[in-house]
Amino acid sequence: MKRPQITKALTTFALTATLATASYAAECGGGFNSFVKGLRQEAQSMGYDAGLTKRFFANVAQDQKVLAADRRQGVFQKNFTEFSRHLISQNRINTGKKKAQQYSKVFDRIEREYGVSRGVLLAFWAFETDYGGYQGDFNTLNALVTLSHDCRRPELFRPQVFAALELFARGEFDPNRTTGAWAGEIGMVQMLPADIIENGVDGDGDGKVSLKTSAPDALLSGGKMLSHLGWRAGEPWLQEVTVPAEMDWSLSGTAKALPISKWQAMGVQPRSGAWQAKGLNGKLILPQGRKGPAFIAYPNFDVYFEWNQSFTYVLTAAYFGTRLLGGPVFDGGAPEQGLSGPQMKQLQKKLAARGHDVGKIDGILGAGTRAATQAEQKRLGLPADAWPTAALLNAL
């Protein structure tokens, strides 16, 4: 395909990726072959050559294993302590320290150009692919088209199909051989095709962006992506703290940021060392309530949610980044007993019945359920720390 056509297609793709409209939902579902035919026609209307689109979609197939994986994310039902212990092992810590030394010049460059700490990227690298050891064996095109055809989140995945087509036009994607995670992410730090187009960096200087085989390419691309998502250069992201026995717990949570001086006045203190950034605002994060672990999340913490929407995953990744830089093991405290999966679903139903938006009734303590829990705790005169217990369930 001619370069002007590629430029036009990429411009149209960028617009398509930005405008996640309801039309995607209207076009999902139905016969899979008809759906693929529609994708081909849309690609040609964007300026892609008919022969190119035919080759790109020639062998695409629906993958039921992708749909099963999308609906099977039970690991996120674990609380923060369980989840972090599940993901963080001594082997991952030791390997992270070795990788930090092995690629020290690469991390120096990332910190110099993008202001992103090596601890942050090492943690993502570890969690996403075990430092590149396992990058997923799902056919990427099949995964993206399958999830675009499925009507659960088509607005997220449909633009990625056209991004993959753009990479194919550039000779940087093989529809038959490119593999990755079930959700279509590719490479050592698992980036979607649109993110590769926007943030791919040739870190090793070989003239190609190879996120599957080149650690410098993957790490620099990840650093650039975090920078574009709003990472504030050189600032901290998370610090463990201790909290007093009594305070206004409704001030905690991801939606409320206060100056560090105000937290300090309320009795919140660093668990070790001094405050990392007294001049910044911070959010008091109590993943298992007022009697469990406690953290102050600085503004950079919000950027993590642009990478992954799971609160538990985000907090674990942020905490692991501090561990890889020599930070201490968090104090688990003595949190009150949480709810089981069936109890959490029961709670979500009760909260939804009271008008709260908790999203899907899935037994997962996500952002919506946390906010609703905190609101009901405050209404009922319970400690409003957003940690659901049997006492709240019974009170409702």
N, C-alpha and C positions, 0 to 999 in steps of 0.2 A: 504494500500500500504506500502511496506517496505521502511524503511528510506533511503537506498541507491538510490531507485528509485526517492524518493522525492528530494534528493540532485541533482541527475542528471537532473530532470525536472526543478528544480529551476535554475540550471546553464544554461540550454538551454533557459529557459524563460528570464533570464537576458540578454542573447545575443539577443534574439528576440526583447525584449523591447528596446534595444539600437539601433539596426539596423532598422530604419524606412525606408524601401526600397519601390521602386515603385511596387514591387510584390504584396503588399497589395492592391493597387488600381486595379491591374489586377484581383485580386481574389474577389473583392467586387461586389455587384450587382447580377443580375441573380435571380434564384429561391431561396427563403429563406431557404427552407428545404434542398436543395442541398448545400447551403452555410454552414448550421449547420453541415451537414454530413462531409464537408471538414474540419471544425474546429475539429470535433471528431477525424478524421483520423490524423490530424496534432498533436493533443494532444497525441495520442497513439505513434506517431513517436518520441515524446519527452520523452517517457518512462512512461507515465501514463497508469494505468491498464484499460483495455477495459470496465470492469464492472463499474469502478469509473467514466469514462467519459460518459458512458451511463446514469448513475444516474444524473450526473451533467447537461447534456443537455436534459434530458427526457422531461421537460415541457417548454422549452424555447419558447418564442413567440415574433413575431415582434410587437413593440409598436408604433403605429402611433402618440400617444401623445408625445412621445420622439422626433420624427422628427419635429412635430409642434413646440415644445419648442425650438429646436435647431435653427429654422428659425425665431423665434419670438422675438429676443432680442432687441426690440425697445427701451427699457429703456436706452440703451447706446447712443441713439441719443440726450439725454439731455446734456446740457453743464455742466461744473464742478459745478457751483453754484447750478443749479437746481438739479443735481444728488446728491450732498452732502446733500442738504436740504431734499431730498426725503429719504435718508438713515439714516441721523443722527437726532434723536429725543431726547428730554430731557429725555424721559423714557429709551432710550438706554444708555444715559450717566449715569443716576442714577443707572440703573441695573449694568452697567459696574463697577461702584465704589463699589457696594455691592459685586459683584463677586470677585473683587480684594481683598477685605477684607476676604471674605469667603475662598478663596483659596490662601491666602498670602504665606503659606509655599510651596505650589506647584510652585507659581511664583518665590519665592526665589530660589528654586531648579533649575528651568529653567534658570534663570539669572546666577546662579552659574555654571551650567554645559554647557549651550549652548550660554550664553551671549545675549539672546534675551529678550528685554524689555517686561514687562507685558502689556504695552500699545499696542504693536504690536499684540500680541496674543488676547487680549481682543477685539480689533477691528475686527479681522478676525472672532472670535467667534460670535460677534454680527451680522456681515453682513451675514455670511454663514448660520447660523441657529437660530438667535435670542437667543444666549446663550444656544443652545440645545433644544429650545422650538419647533422648527419645522425643522426636518431633511430630509424631503422629503418622499413621499410615492410611488415612482416609484420602481418597481422590478429591482434591480440592474443588475442582469444577463440579463434580457430582454433589459434593456437600453444599456448595453455594446455591446451585440450582434447586436442589431438594428443599433447602430451607426457604428459598424464594417462593417455591410452589406451595409450601405449607403456609397456612394462613395465620400462624401465630405471630411471626415477626417479619413479614415480607419487606417492610420498609427499611429494615436493617440490612438484609442480605441481597435484595435485588440489585442495588447499585454496585455491590461488590462483584456481581457477575460481569458487568460492563467494565469494571476496573480490571478484572482478570483478562477480559478480551483486549483491553488496551495493552496490558503487559505482553499478551500473546502477539499482538501486532508489532511490538518492539523486539520480539524474539526472546522474551524474558519469562515465558510461562509456557508449559507444555500441558495441554488439556488432558492428555492421556497419562502423563507420568508425574506431574507435580502433585505432591501429597503433603498433608499436614494434619491439623487438628480437625475434629468433627464439625466445628463451626467455621471452617474455612481459613483459619489463621495459618501462616506459613513461617517457617524458620525458627531460629534459636530462641527468639523472644516473642514469637507468635504474633505476626502482624497481618492484618487483612490487606487484600490487594490495593485498596484505595490508599491505605496508610503507606504502603510501599511506594506508590507513585508519588505521594506528597512528601515523604520523609526518607526515602531510601538513600543511603550514603555508601559510596565506594570507599570503605575504610582502609582496605589493603592496597589500593592503587593499581588493581589489575584491570581497570576499565569496566568492571561489572559490579552490580549489586547482588551479592550472593548470600542471602540471609540464612540459607540452609547449611552452607559449608564454610563460611567465613565468619569467625567470631568478631573481628574488627568491623566488618560490614554490619552485622546484626546489632552490636552494641552501640555503634555510632548512630545507626538508624533509630534505635530505641531512644537514645539520648535526644536526638533531634525531635522525635515525636513528642516526648515529654515537654520539651521546650515549647513546641508549637501549641501544646495543650494548656500552656500557661504556667509552667514550672518557674519559680522565682529563683534566679541564680544565687547559689551560695547560702540559701536559707535552710533552716532545719525543717523537718516535717512531723516528727513525733518525739515526745519525751514522757517517760514514765513519771508519775507523781503519786503522792499520798494525799488523802482527803481527810477532813475532820469527821468526827462521829456524826455531827449534825450540820446541815446547811440546806439551802434551798436547792434540792436536787432537780427541780424543774428547769434550772439553768443549764443542766448538762445536755449533751446530745450534739448531733452534727449540724443542727440548724441555728445554734446560738454561739456566737463568738464574742468574747469579752477581752479587754486588755489584760495582760498578764498581771499587772498591778492589782486589778480587782480580784482575780483568782487568789493572788497572794494574800490580800486583805481578808478573804473568806477562810483562810487556813490551808489552801492548797499549796503544796510545796514539792519541789523535785525530790524524787526518791533518792537520788545520788547526784552529787555535784551541784552546780549552780543552774539557774535558768539559762537556756540556750539562746533566748532572744526576748529580753524583757520589753523591747519596743514594739513587739508584734501582738496582734490579737491571737487568741487561742480558744479552742473548743474543748470542754471537758468531756472525755469519752469514757463511759463506764459500760463496757461490753457485757458484763454480768451483774450490773447493779452496783449500788454504793458499797457493798461489802466485798466486791471482787477486784480485779485489776483496774487500774486507773491511769489515764494518759491525757496529756494536753496535746491536741492536734493543731499544728501551725498551718498557715494558709496553703502550703504545698501539699498538705494531706488531701485537700479537695481534688487535686489533679489525679490522684489515684482512681477516683471514681470515673474519670474519663477513660481509664484503661480497663477497669472491671467494675461492675455495678454491685457486686456482693460486698456488704459491709464487713462480714467476717473475713473474707479473703483480703480485702483492702487493708484492714487493720493488721492482719497477720503479715502481709507483705511489707507494710511500713515498719512494723516492729522488727521483722527479720533483718531489714536494712540496717537498723541500729545495732543488732547483734553482730552482724558481719563487720561492723566498724569497732567492735570491742565493747559494746554496751552490755549491761548485765541481764541475766534472766529475769523476766518480770515476776513480781510477787502475785501469786494467784489469789491471795486472801482467803476468805471463807464465804463465798457467795451463797445466797439462799438457793435452795433447790429450784431448778428451772422446771419447765413443763415438758412432758413427753411430746412426741409427734402428734398423736391423736388429741392430746390436751391443747396443743398449740392450734390445731385446726378448729377445735371447739371455741377457743378464745377468738380466733379470727372471725368466725361466724358471728359471735356475740358483738364484736367490735363493728363489724360491717352492718349488723342490724341496728346499731346505734348511729349509723350514718358516717362511719369512718371509712376512708379509702385504704384498704389493706392489700389491694391487688388480688391476685389469685389465692384461693384458700389452699395453701400448699404445705402448711406446717413449718414454714421457714420464717424465722424472725428477721424480716427485712426492714427497710427504712420506714415503710408505711405502717407496719405493725408496731414498730418501736414508737413512732410518733403517736399512734392511737393509744397504745398502752400508757404512755406518759400522760396524755390528756385525761384518760379515765382515772389513772392513779390520783392525779391532782384533784379531779372532781369528787372522788370518793374519800379524800383526806388521807390517802396512803402515800408513802415516800415516792415521789415522782421521778424515779431513776430509770424508767423505760425498760426495766427488767421484769417480765411477766412471771408471776408465781401463782401457786394454788390459791393464795389469799385473794388476788385480784380476780381470778376465774370464779371463785365462789361468790365474791362480792357482786359480780356482774350477773 
